[in-house]
Each structure stands twice: as C-alpha cells, then as structure tokens.
C-alpha cells in the first residue's frame, strides 16, 4: 500500500508542476483555462484512486482480510495519522490500541492499602449466577453434609457434564428455595481452616484438549469459561476460535489486578498454558497501556498474544478488546476469563487443589475505610462490610456501579464478583436539577464544567435525575463506545424483534458490560443492559 501512495504523490506532483509551467509560459488570459484543466485532472486522478481504494477494501473483505490488522486501501486513515503512538515499553510483535472514545466515572472511596484477610462464617453457591441454567439444578448434597473445597454441590440437568463445586470446606446448612421451588442458593457454614479435595492434575506437556476438558468439567472450573456470543457458560462441545483475558479494569472503583498477580505469577502462567491447549487459535492478553509501564507479572507472560490498550472506560472490557483485536464474525465462538479465574485454573496444576480464594475491592463514598479484601467466592456480604458503612442511606452493589446488582447484607457474593460498591441511596427529589446544576456530578453534559476539574472525585448516588423518556437518536452512545457498532439502532432492532437486523448490527459482539457506559449517559434513561440481554436470549433461543 505504501508503493501505491508514493505513486499517487508522484502523479500529483507532476500534474501540479506541469500546470504551473504552462501557466508561467502562457499569457494571463490563459491562466483561468489552465487552472480549470489542472483542477479537472486532479479531480479525475482523485476519482480513479478513490475507486481503486474502495475496490481494494471490498475485495479484502470478501477474502476475509482483517481491516483492523492490515492496512487496506490506498489512502492513509485519518485515525492512523493522528492516533497516539505506542509507548516505548511495547515490544515488537505486541499490539497497541489507543481508543479515543469512552468516559471515566471518577468516584470517591477508592479502595487502597494492604490486603485484609477476611474469613466469613457462611458462603453460598448460587445457580442464579449462571445464565441459562435450569432453575432447579440437581443438588448432590443435603443439609448436614460435610464438604471440602472442590467437592461437587450441584450440576445443571440440561448440561450434566458441568460440575459446580464448593468454594470452601464446611457443613451444608441450607438449600434455600425461592418461587416455584427454584433453588436460590446452597449455603455452607465454613470451617475455620479450609480443607481441600485432593486433585491429581494431568501433565500439560502431554495432555490434549479432550483430557483437559474432562478434567475441567469434573473439578469445577468450567463455569469460569464465559462464551461469546451470549456471555454464557461455555459449550463443552465447541472449540473456541480464541480466548481473551483482560488484565485490567477501567470500571469505577475497580480492583487493581497488579495486586492480584503479585505472588501468583507461576499459577497465572500455568493457567495460560492450559488455556492454550483448549483453543485452536490464540490466547490474547489485554494489558494496560495507560500508565508509564506494564505490570511485570502480565508483561512477562509467554505463549500468548499481547495487546496494550489506552483509553477511558470501557477500554478494559474484554468485549472492547476483542472488537479492536479480532472481532467476532459469523459463527465465531470465543471465550473470556477473569485474571483470578486463570490463577484458580493454574493452581489445579501447581498446588493440586481448587482454590476459590478471591481478592476484591470494597469501595465507595459510603464505606468508612475503603479496602482490599481477600476472601473466597460466595462470601457473606454482611460479614465483609460489617462495621464499615456510614450511617446514611446507602445501596450495596455486588460489582461496579455500572453493571453490578443491588444486594443486601443478607446476601452473598456472586460467582464472578471481584468488587463491592457502596454509594448513597438517591431516593430524594432534586427540584429543577437539570436547570440549576448546583451539585457536582459525573456527567458528559456540558452543563457541568467537569473538564475544568479532571481529577475531582464525585460522591456517587443512585438517583437517575430523570425518568424514562422518548427514545430519540442523540449520538451519545457512539461518543462513548469504542466499537464500530450503532447501539441505538441495535436497541431498536431488539425491541422490534428483528433477528436479521440484530445480527447485522453486531449483537454477537456485545454483552451487558459493554453497553453500561452508554446506559449511564443515556438522555432517554433506557435500560440498555436489560434490552440487550433480552436480545441475546432471543438470539440464543433461535440456535
């Protein structure tokens, strides 16, 4: 493509110089004629080159060439000319993506300090954490049974090969049921010291995919494989095209994974080695390209393809990284995992046990001492926040403020939660809040001059400052989503039940967390995440 550009520059220069020389030698009355001829020739050359550029791109798409990876066409892209340059720490063969779209929500109460070990009394495994699972799975334990960490608790009747295992050792005290006798959670009264089921892991040097698949299914880590499209527990009969792991989060008050990887580098690498056997493609590692240097534990990983990402939220989302690296097309299936899930998989091989310990961030303006906690999957939320919340009205959120679920002190952490956020309950009415923006709040609206205070931390609250309105095209979603997708058109296609249009507009590339920031900035106050999940469920039901 560089040769074609040089040819274009040469042709342009010759045409310009020839017309200039004609103009100098001719009389003044011919200047206008020569000028028109020059403009006409330039337009003709430009039209030919534009047509050639379009034809090259069309043929490239027909041949399946990735336009994000390879520079198709004759003309350079404007984004390439003015995009941020890769930092010096990005090595040859590693990618760097500077994402210009996004929006960071900076909230007070950022977790910090030393890791606090908190061993709660009760833990729970909840079938409701897994999309598509039968509401009444087959529970293989009963109240009064003793279990070890890694023992099977239940399995899905629709997919009986996938086992869901205990995060800790102790006594099963309750199999709690909800409406229509659906199982809500299986509660374990934990031992003071966790004991583990003994696991004999296969040798990765000789193991094949089928061997590892059976091992993972039996020992409780298969539910950690999230399959896209649909963001569900992976189909054990489908080999993923690629596997993606984002090593950082840009969500508000998110956990810093450099804390997680410290001391777990060997287990993380072993987990990556195992994942490499599970796919016919590549394992992609998304690294933080916003700071002055990479996290050593991630940057030193081997056997993976590394890509650095710089930009505002949602640059840390796996979906955004997939879209800007190797987009999901047609019938492609990919997997995503959290860093701590990879470490748990690795410890099956390095320590011979199912270690469901989790480091999580407890943050928010309503937390007296925002902190970093080490516990286990499914820990009691009440025990984790006990004595550390303000006296004001607050809302506890399992997850970040954009994608998390409202919960309570009687509930338990979800299977994939690495964060608890506590913010003020916004149940008050602010008269003329849109007209008199007195109180500072995170917003993309120009009414609030937030750009003047880039480091200001806001006190988050749950007030939406408005009600559901007409769903009008505003361009807000596209301004904060760094993906070549038109979210508003997709949402309307879902609401209309137009399957072909939904697929054509890129629904298979999205999950709820990718649209969370769009929902935050939405003037129409539309529940975009709920609408997207409805669309994903419709697509999944069609096979």
N, C-alpha and C positions, 0 to 999 in steps of 0.2 A: 504493500500500500504506500510505502514511503517513495518508491520509484514513481508511482502514478502522480503523487503530489509534486515531485520535482519536475515532472513533465509539464504539469499544469502551470507551475511557476515560470518555466522557460517559455511556454507558449504565450502566457500573459505578458511577459517582459518583451518578447519580440514584437507582439502586436502593438504594445504601447510605444516602443521605440520607433517602429516604422511609421506609426501615425504621427508621432512627434516630428520626425524628419520631414514627412510630407508637408506638415503644417508650416515648418520653417522655410521650405523652398518655395512654397506656393504663395500666391497673393493673399491679402487679407480677406478678399471676398470669398476665398475657398475654405477659410478656417471652419465655418459652420458645417460645410459639406463633409470635410474630413472628420470633424468631430462626430457627426452623426454616423459616418461609416465606422469609426472606431468603436462607438457605443454599440452599434449593431453587431459588429464582430465579437465584442466582449460578451454580449448577451447570448450570441449563438454558441460560443465556446462554453459559457456557463451552463446553458441548457443541456448541451451534449454531456458535459461532465456530471451534471445533476442526474440526468437519466442513467448514465453509467453507474453512478453511486447507488441509485435506487435498485437497479438490476442486480448489482453485486450483493446487496443486502438481502434481496428477495431470494436469490439463489442460495445464499448462505443459510437462510432459514430453512429452505427446502432440504438442504443437505444435513440439517441438524447442527450446524456450527453455533457454538455458544457466543453470542454477540457481546456478552459481558466479559468474556475471557479473551476473545480475539477481536481485533480492531477491523471491522468490516467497513467497506466503503472507501471513497477517495478523500473526502474532506475530514479533517480532524473534528472531534466533538468539542463543543464549547466547554462542557464539563471537564473534559480532559485538559483543556488549555488552562483553566483557572482553578482546578482542584488542588487540594492540599497535598504537598509532597510527602512521601513516606519518610518516617523518622530514620535516623541512622542505625538504630538497633534492629530494623527489619532486614533480615539476611536475604541473600539471593535465593530465589525459589519460593520465598514466602510472600503472600499477598498482603496488600494494604488497601483498605477502602475508607475513604473519607466521606461520610454521609452528611449531607447538608441539611436534611430535613429531620425534625424531631422537636421535642420540648422537654426540658428538665424541670421537674417539680421539686423544689428545694424546701424541705420541711424541717422544722426544729425537732430536736430529740434524736439526733443521730447516734446509733449505738457505738460505743468505743470502750477501750480499756482491756484488761486481761480477761481471758475466758473463765467463766464461772461454771463449775460443775454442779448441776442440779439434778439429783435423782429423785423423781417424784414417786408417790406411792402407787399410782394407778396409770395404766397405759391402755390404749384401745386400738383395735384394728377395725376399720370401717369400710364395709362394702360400698357405701355411697361415694367413696373417693374414686371409684373406678368406673368411667363412663361406659355404659352398655352392659354392665354386669347384671345378671339376674337379681331381682330384689331379695330373693330368698336363696342364697348360695347353700351348698352342702357344708354344714359345720361338722367337723370331725371331733370336736371336744365338747365337754359339758361342764356346767358349773361344778366346781370342786376338783377338777382335773389339774394336775401339776404339769407344767410345760417348761421347756428350755427355749432359749432364744434360737430360732431357726426351725422349731417344730411346726408342723402344718396346723393351721387353725381352720381354714375353710378353702373350698375351691368353687369355681363357677360351674354350675350344672351345664351351661352352654359350651363351656370350654374346660372340660375336666382335667386336662393335662397341666393347667397352670395352677400352681400351689401358692397360697398366701400364708405367710409364716409369722410366728410370734416375734415381736421386736425385742422382748426381754423374757427373762425366766420368772416364774411365779405361779400363782394359783388363778385359774379362770374363775372369776366371781360372778359374772353375769353375761348372758347372751341376750342383749337388750333388743326388744322388738318395737316396731312402730306401727303405722297404719297398715291394715291388711296383713298383719303379721310379718311384714318385711323386717329383715334383720338390720338394725341401725348400727350396732357396734358389738364387738366382743371385748369385754373388759378383763384385764389381768391385774391382780394385786401383786406388785413386783417384789422379788427378793431384794434384800439389801445389797447383795452382790450378785451380779448377773452370771449365770452359768450358761454354757453354750452347747448345742448339739454338735457332736464331732462330725466333721465333714472331710471326706477324702477327695481332693480335687484332682482332675486329670492333668497330665503333663502337657503344657501348652506347646511344647516342641513337637509333639506327635499327635495331638488331638485334632480332629477335624470338626466341621461345623455341627454335624449330627450329634457327635459326642458331647460337645459343649451345650447344644440346645437341650438335650435331655438333662444334663447337669443343672443348668439354669432353671429349667421348668420345675425340677424337683426341690430345689433349695431356695425358692422364694424371691429370686432377683428378677425373674422375667417381668413382673409388673412394673419394673423400673424402665423398661423399654417403651417409650412413647412413639407410636406410629403416626406418621403424617402421610396422607391426609387423615383428618378427623381427630387427631390427638387422642388416640385410644391406646389401651394396652396392645402391644404388637401382636399381629397374627403369627403364630408359630410356624405356619406353613408357607410363609412368604419371606424370601430373602431380600433384605433391604438393598436398594441401589447404593446408598451411602449412609453413614452415621455421623451426626453432628453433636458437638459438645461446646456450649458457650462457657467460657471460663470466668465471665464477669457479668454483673447485672447493673443496668442503669436505672432500675426502678427506684422510687423514693424510699429512703431509709434501708436500702438493700444491704445484705451481708457482703462484706469484702472477702472474696474467696482466697485471697492471699493468706488469710488466717487459716482457712480450711486446709490448704495444701501443705502448710508448714508441718513437717514431720511425717507426712503421708505420701511423699514423692514416690517411694518404691511401690506402694499399693496402687497409686494412681497409674503409674506406668504399666503395671501388670494388668490392670483393668483395660487399658488401651490395647495391650497386646491381645487380650481375649476378644475384644470387640473387633479387632482387625480380622479375626477368623470368621466372625459372624456375618460379614458382608463380602460381596463380590467386588465392591467398589473401594472407596476410601473412607477413612475416619478423619473428619475435619475438626480441627480445634480452632475455635474463635477466641482470639486474645485481645486484650485491652490495649488499643493504640492511642489512648488519650493522654497518658502520662509521659514521664521522662524516661521510662524504661519498663521492660516487661517483668512479670513475676517469674523468677528463676525456675520454680517448680513446673510451671507450664511451658515456658520457653525452651526448656531442655528436654521436653518430651520427644520421643522418637517413634518412627513408624506411622506418623500422621502427617496430614497436610495442614499447615498453619496459615491462618489469615488474621491480620490485625484490623480492628475496626475502630474508627474515631468518629465521634458524633454524639448528639444528645439522645435521650431516651426516645425510641426503643432500640438503640444500636446494640444493646446487649442481648436482645431477644434472639433465640435460635432461629425463629422464622424469618427475621430480617436478614440474618447472616446467611441462611440457606438461599434466600431470594437473590442476594447480591454475590453469591458464590457459584452455586449450581442449582438453579431453580427447579422446582417440581414441575414436570411436564407429563401430559398424557396419563399413563398408568403407573408412573413412578411411585415407589414407596420408599420413604426414608425413616430413620429412627433419630430420636433426640434423647439425651440423658443429661442429668444434672451432675456437676462435679462430684458431689458426695455419693451419688449412686455409683459412679465409676470407682470410687475408693472402696465402697462396700463390695463391689464385684471383685476388685483386686484382692481384698482381704480373704476371700474364699480360697485364694491360691497362696497368699503369703502367710496367713495365720490359721487357715483351716477352720474358719468359723463365719457365721452370718452375723456381721457386726452392723447393727442398725443404729449406731450412735449418730447423732446429728448435732452440728453446731448451728445455732440460729441467732438471729438478731432480734432483740426486743427493743423497740424504739417508738418514738412519738412524743409530742409535747405533753401528753398526759401521763407519761412514765416519769417517776421521780428520778430514777437512776437508769437511763438507757444503757443497756449492757449486751454483752455477747455471752450466750449460754451454751453449755454442752449438755445434752440430754439424749433421749432416744426417740425414735419415731413413735407418734401416737401419745406423747406425754400429756398429762393433765394440764390444761391451760391455767386452771385456778392455782395449782401449785407453782407454776412458772412465774406468775405475776403477783403472787401473794405479798402484800405489804409494800408494793412498789408502784401503786397507782394513785393519782391525785384524788381529791375529794369532789372534783367537779363531775358533771355528767360526761361520760366517755363511751366510746364504742371500741370494742376489741375486735380486731380483724386478723383472721388467720391468713397471712400472706401480706402483700403490699397493698397500699390504699387504692390502687387502680384495679387489681384483679382478685384481691383476697375476698374471703367470705366472712360476713358478720358472724361472730361467735360469742360465747359467754364463758364465764369462769367454771361452769359445769361441764363444758365440752372438752374435746381432746384435739391435739394437733392432727392435721390431715397427713396422708401418706407422703406427700411431696412438699410439705411446708418447711421452709427454712427461715421463716420470718413471722414475727407477731408485731402488728402496728396498733397503737392505741392513740386515737385522736378524739377531739371534743365532739360530743353529740350535737349536731346543728339542728336542734328542734325549735329554734326561735325564729321569729319573723323579722326581717330587716326591711323596714319601710323605705321605699324608693332606693333600694340598694343599687339598682342599675343606674339611677340618676345621680346619686350622691355617693360616689365611691370613696367613702371616708376610711374604711378599714382595709388595710393591705391584704391582698390575697393572691395566690398563684393564678395567673391568667395570661392568655395570649392577646387579650383585648388591649388596644392602645389607650383605653380609658385609664388603665392603671400603668403608670410610668415605671414598670418593674425593671426595664432595661437600664435605668439610672442606678439601680442597686443590685448588680449581678450576683452578689454573694449573700444577699439577705435571705434568712431562713424564716419561712412562714409557719404560723401555727395552723395546722390543718384542721378542718372540721368537715362534717358530713352534709352540711347544707348545700343544696344544689343551686341556690339563688335563682330559682325559677321553676317553672313547671313544663310539662310536655307541650310542645308547640307544633306548628305545621312543619313538615319535613321538607325543607327547601334546600336547593343547591347553593352552597356557600363557598366551597373550595377550601374549607377549614381542614377537612380530613387530609386532603392531598398535601397540605402545607406541613403536616407533622408526621406523615407516614413515609419513610424512605424506601418505598416499594413502587414498582410500575403497575399499580393497581388503582382502580377508581372505586373506593369504598362505598360512596353514596349510591352509585349505580348498582353495585353488588347488593347492598342492603335492600334496595327497592325490588331487585330481581328475586331475592329471597322472600320478601313479603308477598310478591305476586306468584310465587311457586314456579318460577320459570327455570327449570333444571338446566337447559342448554345454555341459557344466558349466565346462570350462576357459575357454571364450569368455565365458560369462556371468559368471565371476568375475574377468574383466579381464586375461587373459594378454596380450592385444594391446597393453596399455599398458606392459608391463614388459620390461626387459632385465636382464642379469645384475647390472650395477652397482647397480640399484635395490634388489635383494634382498641385496646384500653385507652391509650392516649387520645385517640380520635373521639371516643365517648366523653372523655374529660373536657375536650374543647368544644363539644357539640352545642351549638346555639339552640338547636331544637330539642335538646335533652332526651335524645333517643337512646334506648337501652341496646346499644350496638352489639355488646357481647352476647346478650340473650338472643338477639336476632340471628347472629352468626351461628350460634350453637344450634338453633332451630334449623338453619340451612344445612349445616354439617350433618345433622341427624337425618334430614330428608335425603341428602345425597348418599349417606351410608345405607339407608333402608332400600335404596334403589340398586344396591350392589355395585 
